[in-house]
Amino acid sequence: MKIKGKFIKRINRFTILVEINNKKEMAYLPNSGRLKEILREKNEVLLLKKDKGLPYKILGIKVGNKWVGVDSHYVNYFFENLILKNKIPFLRGFKIEGKDKKINGLKIDFVLKNNKKRIFCEIKSCTLLINKIAAFPDAPTKRGVKHIDLLIKKKKEGYDSMIVFIIQREDAENFAPNSLTHFEFSKKIYEAILKGVKVYSIFTKFKNGSLIFKNYKKLDIFEILKNEYHLWREPEVIIEKIKKIKDKIYIEMGGTSCLYCSFEENLFDFLNFSKERGINFKIEKIWSDIGKLKAILKIFKK
């Protein structure tokens, strides 16, 4: 049975205190993340009545007028159902060969297979939102870094590897790795993409304790760089366009800028930001056009 209540406080990593019908109750929180932006006093919560352990489990919490799913285990069930029903466009025709497969002391969430290839796939639950961008992680995750290293290793061995970030809220428009919280994880995502690991984000709507598939995005280096840069600099600097044209990169930057720097300085700031993440650009051409900066870049390897 599902019931609504009010969040009071977090007791420990997996336990929260809620109010149900003017009575205080303990509830299980199936999420080890910090959730500081979500777990706010008096926010409405959706709970599931339990038979064992704590009397309730929290499924979601209302932030403003939008619900956010907080059960980080549920995303694997959600993903599995989508695969079984052939509902994921970029994985059509794939079947589940294995779950929680143990490799080198780590568990990979899914091994998927069709007639031609096998994919090692890791699922991540994402609840944090910054500037309409879903960001992961919301707490440092050494285990997450190890998972990416393992996926890179499997790709090197000749298998396909994939990370899927499932966004448990409907108000996210994009996804970015959260270097504000864990720079090592963020940098590792770029390394993974450069080494052939595919990265996708699935956007959902939380409704009545379940997730509903909305759409998805495949994330390339340029999309991720743009989104993560916006975590740091939007609205002062906005990358309005960044796309590959043959062997070169076209970038267009706008925004309110800042009082003490020029658009050219903003471009150099972005280039340094990219370099810190292992992506090295060289400027081939740069020009301004009615409050915007435009440039042609080229990626080079050290």
C-alpha positions in Angstrom: 0.0 0.0 0.0 1.3 3.5 -1.0 0.8 6.4 1.3 1.9 10.1 1.4 3.5 11.9 4.2 6.0 14.7 5.0 9.8 14.5 5.3 11.2 15.5 8.7 14.9 14.6 8.7 17.5 12.0 7.7 18.5 9.8 10.6 21.4 8.0 8.9 22.4 6.9 5.5 19.4 4.6 4.9 16.8 5.8 7.5 14.6 8.9 7.4 12.0 10.3 9.8 8.6 11.2 8.2 5.2 12.4 9.3 2.1 10.4 8.4 -1.3 11.5 9.5 0.4 13.7 12.3 2.4 10.7 13.5 6.2 10.3 13.3 7.4 7.2 11.6 10.7 5.7 10.4 11.2 4.9 6.8 13.9 3.0 4.7 15.7 5.2 2.2 17.0 3.0 -0.6 19.7 5.5 -1.7 23.2 6.1 -0.4 23.5 9.5 -2.1 23.5 12.8 -0.2 20.2 14.0 -1.7 20.7 17.4 0.1 18.7 19.3 -2.6 15.8 16.8 -2.3 15.5 15.8 1.3 14.1 19.1 2.6 11.9 19.4 5.7 8.1 19.3 5.0 8.6 18.1 1.4 5.9 15.6 0.5 7.0 12.0 0.2 5.5 8.9 -1.3 5.9 5.8 0.8 5.3 2.1 0.5 4.0 0.1 3.5 6.4 -2.7 4.4 5.9 -6.0 6.2 9.5 -6.4 7.5 12.1 -4.1 9.0 11.2 -0.4 9.0 7.4 0.1 8.5 7.8 2.2 5.3 10.1 2.6 2.3 10.3 6.0 0.5 9.7 5.8 -3.2 9.7 9.5 -4.2 9.8 13.0 -2.9 8.1 16.1 -4.2 10.5 19.0 -5.0 8.5 22.1 -5.9 5.7 20.7 -8.1 7.7 17.8 -9.5 8.2 14.3 -8.1 11.7 12.8 -7.9 12.2 9.0 -7.6 14.8 8.2 -4.9 14.9 4.4 -5.0 18.3 3.8 -6.6 17.6 0.0 -6.8 14.4 0.5 -8.8 16.3 1.8 -11.9 17.7 -1.6 -12.6 14.2 -3.1 -12.4 13.0 -0.3 -14.7 15.8 -0.9 -17.2 15.2 -4.6 -17.2 11.5 -4.2 -17.9 12.3 -1.9 -20.8 14.7 -4.4 -22.3 12.2 -7.3 -21.9 9.5 -5.2 -23.7 12.0 -4.0 -26.3 11.3 -0.4 -25.5 14.8 1.1 -25.6 15.5 2.4 -29.1 19.3 2.0 -28.9 19.0 -1.5 -27.5 16.3 -3.0 -29.7 16.7 -6.7 -30.3 19.0 -7.2 -27.3 18.2 -9.8 -24.6 19.4 -10.1 -21.1 22.2 -12.7 -20.9 23.1 -12.0 -17.3 22.6 -9.7 -14.3 25.0 -8.7 -11.6 27.8 -10.5 -13.3 30.9 -10.5 -11.1 34.1 -9.6 -12.9 37.4 -8.8 -11.1 35.6 -8.4 -7.8 33.0 -6.0 -9.2 29.4 -6.5 -10.3 28.3 -5.3 -13.7 24.5 -4.7 -13.7 23.7 -6.3 -17.1 25.2 -8.4 -19.9 23.1 -7.9 -23.0 23.3 -10.0 -26.2 21.8 -10.1 -29.7 22.8 -12.3 -32.6 26.0 -10.3 -33.3 27.4 -8.9 -30.1 27.5 -8.8 -26.3 27.3 -5.5 -24.3 28.5 -5.0 -20.7 26.1 -2.4 -19.3 26.2 -0.4 -16.0 23.2 1.5 -14.8 23.4 4.7 -12.7 20.5 6.4 -10.9 20.5 10.2 -11.1 18.4 12.6 -9.0 20.5 15.8 -8.7 19.5 18.7 -10.8 21.6 21.9 -11.5 20.5 24.5 -14.0 18.0 22.0 -15.6 20.9 19.6 -16.0 20.8 16.2 -14.3 24.2 15.6 -12.6 25.9 12.4 -11.3 27.2 11.7 -8.8 25.9 13.7 -5.8 28.5 12.1 -3.6 32.0 10.8 -4.3 32.0 7.3 -5.8 35.2 5.3 -6.0 33.1 2.3 -6.9 31.7 4.2 -9.8 35.3 5.0 -11.1 36.2 1.3 -10.8 33.1 0.4 -12.8 34.1 2.7 -15.6 37.7 1.3 -15.6 36.2 -2.2 -15.9 34.0 -1.1 -18.8 37.0 0.4 -20.6 38.8 -2.9 -20.0 36.0 -4.9 -21.5 35.9 -2.6 -24.5 39.6 -3.2 -25.0 39.0 -6.9 -24.9 36.7 -6.5 -27.9 33.3 -6.3 -26.3 30.9 -3.4 -26.4 30.5 -1.4 -23.1 27.9 1.0 -22.0 26.9 3.3 -19.2 23.2 4.4 -18.9 22.3 7.2 -16.5 18.6 7.0 -15.6 17.2 10.4 -14.7 14.5 9.9 -12.0 12.8 13.3 -12.6 10.9 15.0 -15.4 12.4 18.5 -15.1 15.9 17.6 -16.4 16.8 18.6 -20.0 20.3 17.3 -20.2 22.9 15.3 -18.3 26.5 16.0 -17.2 29.1 14.3 -14.9 29.3 16.2 -11.7 32.9 17.3 -11.2 31.8 19.7 -8.5 31.4 16.6 -6.3 33.8 14.1 -7.8 36.3 15.3 -10.4 37.9 11.9 -10.8 34.6 10.3 -11.9 33.9 13.2 -14.3 37.3 12.9 -16.0 36.9 9.1 -16.2 33.6 9.5 -18.2 35.5 11.5 -20.9 38.3 8.8 -21.0 35.6 6.1 -21.4 34.0 7.9 -24.3 37.3 8.5 -26.0 38.1 4.8 -25.6 34.8 3.7 -27.2 32.5 3.2 -24.2 29.0 4.4 -25.1 27.2 6.7 -22.7 23.4 7.3 -22.7 21.0 9.2 -20.5 17.4 8.0 -20.2 14.9 10.7 -19.2 11.8 9.7 -17.2 8.8 10.9 -15.3 8.1 9.7 -11.8 4.4 8.9 -11.3 2.6 6.9 -8.6 5.8 5.2 -7.5 6.9 4.2 -11.0 9.1 5.6 -13.7 7.7 6.3 -17.2 10.1 6.4 -20.2 10.2 9.8 -21.9 13.2 9.9 -24.2 17.0 9.4 -24.3 20.2 11.0 -25.5 23.4 9.5 -26.7 26.2 11.6 -25.1 29.3 12.4 -27.1 32.4 14.3 -25.9 31.1 17.6 -27.1 27.6 17.3 -25.6 29.1 16.3 -22.2 31.6 19.1 -22.3 28.9 21.7 -23.0 26.6 20.4 -20.4 29.2 20.1 -17.7 30.6 23.5 -18.5 27.1 24.9 -18.0 27.1 23.5 -14.5 29.9 25.8 -13.7 29.3 28.9 -15.8 25.7 29.3 -16.9 24.2 31.9 -17.4 27.4 34.0 -17.6 28.7 31.9 -20.4 26.5 29.6 -22.6 27.8 27.3 -25.3 25.0 27.7 -27.8 26.5 25.4 -30.4 29.3 22.9 -30.5 29.5 20.4 -33.3 32.0 18.4 -35.3 32.5 19.3 -39.0 34.8 16.8 -40.6 38.0 17.0 -38.5 37.2 20.3 -36.9 35.0 21.7 -34.2 32.7 24.7 -34.6 31.7 26.5 -31.3 29.4 29.4 -30.7 29.4 31.0 -27.3 27.0 33.6 -25.8 25.6 34.5 -22.4 25.6 37.5 -20.1 29.4 37.2 -19.7 31.0 38.9 -16.7 32.1 42.4 -16.0 35.8 41.7 -15.9 36.4 39.4 -18.9 35.9 39.3 -22.6 34.3 36.6 -24.8 37.8 35.6 -25.9 38.8 35.0 -22.2 35.6 32.9 -21.9 36.8 30.7 -24.8 40.2 30.3 -23.2 38.5 29.4 -19.9 36.5 26.7 -21.8 39.7 25.3 -23.4 41.4 25.0 -20.0 38.2 23.4 -18.7 38.4 20.8 -21.5 42.1 20.3 -21.1 41.6 19.4 -17.4 39.3 16.6 -18.6 41.8 15.3 -21.2 40.3 17.0 -24.2 42.9 19.3 -25.9 41.7 21.9 -28.4 43.7 24.2 -30.7 42.2 27.4 -32.0 42.3 27.7 -35.8 40.0 30.7 -36.2 38.1 33.1 -33.9 35.7 36.0 -34.5 32.8 37.9 -32.8 29.3 38.4 -34.1 26.7 40.6 -32.3 27.2 39.5 -28.7 28.5 36.1 -29.6 31.9 34.5 -30.0 32.5 32.0 -32.8 35.5 29.8 -33.3 36.9 26.9 -35.3 38.8 24.4 -33.1 40.8 21.3 -33.7 41.3 18.4 -31.3 45.0 17.4 -30.9 46.6 14.6 -29.0 49.6 15.1 -26.7 
